[in-house]
Amino acid sequence: MSNTEFEAIVIGSGPGGASCATLLQKRGVRTLLVEKNDVLGGKMISIEKDGYAYDLFPHGQVPMTQPAFHQIYEELGVADEWAPALAADDPRDIIRIAYRARGWKEYREVMQGQAMEDPTPFFKLWDIPESEQERIMEFMTEMVTMEEEELRELDDVTMHDYLLTKNVPDAIYSYLAFHANASLAEAVDRVSASEQILIMQQMMLEGGGGQYKGGFGQLTKVMIREFEKNGGTLIRQNRVERILIENGVAAGVVTAKGTFRAPVVVSSAGLQPTVLKLIGPEHLEQSYRDYVAALEPGWAFTSIRYFLKEPVMDVAMYVTYSDESWWNKERYDRCVAGEIPKEVILFMVNHSFYDENAAPPGKQVLVSGTICPPDPDSTQIEGLWKVMDEQMVKLFPNIWEATERREYGGPRDISKLTRDSVLPGHGGECVGLGQIAGQCGQFKPKSKSPIPGVYFAGADAGAAGMGTHQSALSGMAVADMVVEYLGELGADRRVAAVG
Ligand SMILES: Cc1cc2nc3c(=O)[nH]c(=O)nc-3n(C[C@H](O)[C@H](O)[C@H](O)COP(=O)(O)OP(=O)(O)OC[C@H]3O[C@@H](n4cnc5c(N)ncnc54)[C@H](O)[C@@H]3O)c2cc1C
C-alpha cells in the first residue's frame, strides 16, 4: 500500500477518535488519524504554558473505577502507566459543595470524597428532617441500584417527570436539577432520566472527582504515542473537507493536504457536521439527513482560567448552586432572550491539588465554568462571565490581588477548537448532542451509518455516560465494528477497495 492508502481513516483526535484509532492500529488495522488542529485531544485538551499545566475546560472523570480509558490502557499494554491523580478510594474529602436554599441569605457547605458514600452530611446541608431521611435513603438506594432494564424504561422520560412520581423534597429536586446542569450540561426537564441516573450511579459508587497528572490531555498523549509506536499515521493541522463515497461505500477522505483512500472512515467530528457537511447529500436518504438535523445539541459551558501568584482554593473541586441558580428549560430560555441571571452555578477545578507540577512553585491555576447556550454567536457569554467573576470574589475575597492573568472561554472557542457549526445555534456543545429524553439509551444515534464503511465515534453516537468516558466507550465499540467489517470484506476486497 502507498502512504495515501489505509485500511481505516479516523477523523479527529478527541477521546472518541483517539481511542478508536489507537485500538484499531493495535489490532493490526493500518490506520490514518487526521486532525484539523495542531494540538490533539479535542474538548479534552490540556495546555502546558508558562510553567502551568491545566485543562482548557474544567473536567472531572466519572467513573474513576475502571473508566473506559483504563480498559484502553490495558489493551495497549500500558496499564502500568495508568496514573489518576488520586486513587478512586482515596479517603480524603476533596470536593466542597455549597448550596443556598430559597430564602437563605448565605450558602452552606459540605465536603465529600470522590464517591458520595454517606449522605448524612447532605441531609444536614439540605435541612432534611429526621422523619424524612429514611424515605430519602430509600429513594437514593432505588436510584443507585436500578438495573439496566429499569433504566431502559426511562430512556425517553425526563428527570423532572421521574422526580414528580417520587414526590421528593425541594432540596433533593434542586440537587438533581443542579446535577443535570453540572454533569450533563442539560435541563432537569429535558435530560434523560436513564442517562442522569446512570451517571449518578457511577459517581456515587465508583467515584466522581477524578483527574490526571498533567490533566486529561495525558490520556491523549499516551493513546497517540501508542498509536504511532504501533505504526499508525497521524497528520495534524489537516482538515477533512469531504468523505469520499464510491459505489455507495466508504472510499476515503478529501483533506486540505490531499486525498487519502480507505474502505473505512470513522468520524468523530460530530454527527451533524459529518452527515450534513462532510458526506454529500446525494449519498444519504433525505429522511436520514432530516433525522440528524432534528437532533438537539447539548448546552455549553463557559470557562474562566485564573492564573494565581498565590493559592486561593484549598480543595480539589468546588461547586456552588442554589435553588435559583440551576437552569431548567424556562430559565435557559430567559437567558437566551437576554436576561442574564444574577447568580449562576459554578464548577471549579484546582489543578494544583491534583498535580504539584500544575503551576510554578507557590502558584495556583484554577479553571471555573458555568452552563451557557451552545450557540457560538451567543451574545450572553460576556454577561455570564461577569456574574461568574463576581461570584468568585465572594468565594475568594483576595482573588483579584492574587490573580496574575485571566483567560475567558465559551461556546465560540469550543466550536472553533472542535466541531463546526452546521446548524443555527449549534457548535459549542460541551458534551455533544443533548443527553435528553428520546436521544439516549435505545434512542441514542447509532455508530454505524447507513453507508457501509462509515462510522461515527465520540459523544454523539453509540454509548452512554459522562462526556469523555462515553466518547471513549463509543470509540472502543466502533473499533470492534470496524475489525468485524474488514473481516467481512476479506483480504482481497480490503486491498481492492483502496486500490
Ligand atoms: C467546558 C467543558 C467541560 C466538560 N466537562 C467534562 C467533564 O467534567 N467530564 C467529562 O467526562 N467530560 C466533560 N466534557 C465533555 C467531553 O470533553 C466531550 O464530551 C468529549 O471530549 C467529546 O469527545 P469526542 O471525541 O466526541 O469529540 P471532540 O472532543 O469534540 O473531538 C473532535 C475532534 O475532531 C476534530 N475535527 C473536527 N472536525 C474535523 C475535520 N473536518 N477534520 C479534521 N479534524 C476534525 C476536532 O478538531 C477535535 O479534535 C466537557 C467539555 C467541555 C467543553
Ligand as a Chemical Component Dictionary entry (heavy atoms), coordinates in Angstrom:
data_LIG
# 
_chem_comp.id                   LIG 
_chem_comp.type                 NON-POLYMER 
_chem_comp.pdbx_formal_charge   0 
_chem_comp.three_letter_code    LIG 
# 
loop_
_chem_comp_atom.comp_id 
_chem_comp_atom.atom_id 
_chem_comp_atom.alt_atom_id 
_chem_comp_atom.type_symbol 
_chem_comp_atom.charge 
_chem_comp_atom.model_Cartn_x 
_chem_comp_atom.model_Cartn_y 
_chem_comp_atom.model_Cartn_z 
_chem_comp_atom.pdbx_ordinal 
LIG C1  C1  C 0 -16.281 23.089 29.156 1  
LIG C2  C2  C 0 -16.354 21.595 29.065 2  
LIG C3  C3  C 0 -16.428 20.858 30.235 3  
LIG C4  C4  C 0 -16.508 19.456 30.166 4  
LIG N1  N1  N 0 -16.527 18.739 31.326 5  
LIG C5  C5  C 0 -16.472 17.375 31.278 6  
LIG C6  C6  C 0 -16.323 16.603 32.478 7  
LIG O1  O1  O 0 -16.252 17.140 33.573 8  
LIG N2  N2  N 0 -16.245 15.255 32.353 9  
LIG C7  C7  C 0 -16.306 14.619 31.147 10 
LIG O2  O2  O 0 -16.184 13.385 31.099 11 
LIG N3  N3  N 0 -16.483 15.331 30.007 12 
LIG C8  C8  C 0 -16.557 16.678 30.047 13 
LIG N4  N4  N 0 -16.687 17.414 28.884 14 
LIG C9  C9  C 0 -17.104 16.726 27.642 15 
LIG C10 C10 C 0 -16.029 15.994 26.888 16 
LIG O3  O3  O 0 -14.847 16.754 26.808 17 
LIG C11 C11 C 0 -16.573 15.688 25.478 18 
LIG O4  O4  O 0 -17.809 15.040 25.569 19 
LIG C12 C12 C 0 -15.622 14.795 24.690 20 
LIG O5  O5  O 0 -14.338 15.351 24.639 21 
LIG C13 C13 C 0 -16.159 14.610 23.260 22 
LIG O6  O6  O 0 -15.266 13.789 22.561 23 
LIG P1  P1  P 0 -15.416 13.486 21.015 24 
LIG O7  O7  O 0 -14.326 12.564 20.675 25 
LIG O8  O8  O 0 -16.806 13.115 20.716 26 
LIG O9  O9  O 0 -15.219 14.883 20.267 27 
LIG P2  P2  P 0 -14.237 16.136 20.425 28 
LIG O10 O10 O 0 -13.551 16.159 21.733 29 
LIG O11 O11 O 0 -15.095 17.312 20.076 30 
LIG O12 O12 O 0 -13.164 15.896 19.304 31 
LIG C14 C14 C 0 -13.435 16.057 17.939 32 
LIG C15 C15 C 0 -12.106 16.220 17.202 33 
LIG O13 O13 O 0 -12.338 16.196 15.800 34 
LIG C16 C16 C 0 -11.574 17.213 15.182 35 
LIG N5  N5  N 0 -12.243 17.595 13.936 36 
LIG C17 C17 C 0 -13.484 18.113 13.804 37 
LIG N6  N6  N 0 -13.760 18.325 12.501 38 
LIG C18 C18 C 0 -12.677 17.923 11.799 39 
LIG C19 C19 C 0 -12.364 17.889 10.404 40 
LIG N7  N7  N 0 -13.252 18.290 9.479  41 
LIG N8  N8  N 0 -11.145 17.444 10.021 42 
LIG C20 C20 C 0 -10.244 17.018 10.963 43 
LIG N9  N9  N 0 -10.478 17.031 12.281 44 
LIG C21 C21 C 0 -11.694 17.475 12.704 45 
LIG C22 C22 C 0 -11.565 18.337 16.206 46 
LIG O14 O14 O 0 -10.521 19.260 15.973 47 
LIG C23 C23 C 0 -11.416 17.548 17.517 48 
LIG O15 O15 O 0 -10.080 17.334 17.837 49 
LIG C24 C24 C 0 -16.558 18.808 28.912 50 
LIG C25 C25 C 0 -16.438 19.573 27.740 51 
LIG C26 C26 C 0 -16.327 20.942 27.812 52 
LIG C27 C27 C 0 -16.204 21.723 26.531 53 
# 
loop_
_chem_comp_bond.comp_id 
_chem_comp_bond.atom_id_1 
_chem_comp_bond.atom_id_2 
_chem_comp_bond.value_order 
_chem_comp_bond.pdbx_ordinal 
LIG C1  C2  SING 1  
LIG C2  C3  SING 2  
LIG C2  C26 DOUB 3  
LIG C3  C4  DOUB 4  
LIG C4  N1  SING 5  
LIG C4  C24 SING 6  
LIG N1  C5  DOUB 7  
LIG C5  C6  SING 8  
LIG C5  C8  SING 9  
LIG C6  O1  DOUB 10 
LIG C6  N2  SING 11 
LIG N2  C7  SING 12 
LIG C7  O2  DOUB 13 
LIG C7  N3  SING 14 
LIG N3  C8  DOUB 15 
LIG C8  N4  SING 16 
LIG N4  C9  SING 17 
LIG N4  C24 SING 18 
LIG C9  C10 SING 19 
LIG C10 O3  SING 20 
LIG C10 C11 SING 21 
LIG C11 O4  SING 22 
LIG C11 C12 SING 23 
LIG C12 O5  SING 24 
LIG C12 C13 SING 25 
LIG C13 O6  SING 26 
LIG O6  P1  SING 27 
LIG P1  O7  DOUB 28 
LIG P1  O8  SING 29 
LIG P1  O9  SING 30 
LIG O9  P2  SING 31 
LIG P2  O10 DOUB 32 
LIG P2  O11 SING 33 
LIG P2  O12 SING 34 
LIG O12 C14 SING 35 
LIG C14 C15 SING 36 
LIG C15 O13 SING 37 
LIG C15 C23 SING 38 
LIG O13 C16 SING 39 
LIG C16 N5  SING 40 
LIG C16 C22 SING 41 
LIG N5  C17 SING 42 
LIG N5  C21 SING 43 
LIG C17 N6  DOUB 44 
LIG N6  C18 SING 45 
LIG C18 C19 SING 46 
LIG C18 C21 DOUB 47 
LIG C19 N7  SING 48 
LIG C19 N8  DOUB 49 
LIG N8  C20 SING 50 
LIG C20 N9  DOUB 51 
LIG N9  C21 SING 52 
LIG C22 O14 SING 53 
LIG C22 C23 SING 54 
LIG C23 O15 SING 55 
LIG C24 C25 DOUB 56 
LIG C25 C26 SING 57 
LIG C26 C27 SING 58 
# 
